[in-house]
């Protein structure tokens, strides 16, 4: 994927941490091994990997960002634990600077929005 699935803007390559939410933040590269990373099955069967900070912060997203009704508060309690990453590694992903997000998270967001329109 070369373009953002939400707005079709061009994405760039970036070294990222395993967290699909904050993993593209360059600040996180310096201390990514201090975090715990967990993979979950989430809304509509999607998989997401989050660091321990983003797990806690996930509920700060407005529900409408993911296409949910404004009264549906996103929560880590909605997720099913899959596994903890025992040996987290840096990788490369596409990144959108305007949203400050990895393409992995943008795809997750797009999937939620599409499923919520059905």
N, C-alpha and C positions, 0 to 999 in steps of 0.2 A: 504494500500500500504506500503510495507516494503522496496521497492527499488526505486531509482530515475527513473522516467519515461524516462529520456533522456539518461543516461549512465548506468543504472542498478546497481549503487553502493548502498550499504546499507544505509538507513536513520536511524536517531535516534529520540527519542521523545524529545520534547522541549516545554516549556511554551512559548506562543507567544501572541503578540498583534493582534488586528483584521486586521492590514495591511498585505495583502498577499505578498507584496514586502519586506519591511524591518521588518516585524513582528517577525522574528526569531532572530533579533539582540538583544543580551542581554542588551545592552545599552538602548534600547527603553523601556524595562520593567520598568525602574525607573521613567519614565515621560510620559508613554503612555496616561494618561488622559489629558495631555496638548494638544494632537492632536485632530483634527477632522477627522472622518472616514466616507467615502462615498462609497456606492456600486454602480457600474456601469454595464450596459450591454456593452460588448465590441465586438471585432472582432469575427465574426462567432457565435454570440449569447452567448459567454462565459460571466460569471459574474466574477467581480473582486472587491475586497474591498481595497481601498488605503487610507493612511493618507494624510493629506494636503501637507506634504513635498514630498511624493512620487508622488502625482499628478503633482506637479511642475517639478519634476526630471524625470518623465517618458520618456520624449522626448530625454533624454540622452542615452537611449538604442539604439544600432545599429539596424537598421531595419532587418538585416539579422539574428539577434539573434532569432527573431520570425518567420523567414522564408519569410519575405517580401523582395521585390526587394530593392537593396541598395539605391534607390532614394525615397522610401516611408518612410517618417519620422514618427515614432509612436508619437501619440499626444493624449492628454486627450480630445481634441476637436472631436476626432473620437468616443467618448464614449457617451452613453445615461445614464443620471442620473436615478437611481432607488430610492435610499433613503440615508439619512444620518443616521448613527447609533447614537441613542440618549443616550444609556447607554452601552458604549463599555466595554467588559469584556475580561480578559485574558482567553486563552484556551490552549489546547495541540494540537500540530501538529507534523508531521514528519519533520525533518530538515536535510539538506545536508550541512555540514560544508564547503566543498570544494567550492561550489557555493555560500555559505552563503545565502541560500534561503529556504523558507518553501516549503513543498510538494505542497501546494495549488498553489503557483506561478509556480512551475515546471510543474504541470498539465496544467495550463493556457498556458505556453510556448509550451509544447508538442502539445496541441490542435491547437494552431496557426500554428505551423510548419506542422502538418499533413494537415490542411486545405489549407495551401499555396502550398502544393505539388500536389494538385488536379488540 
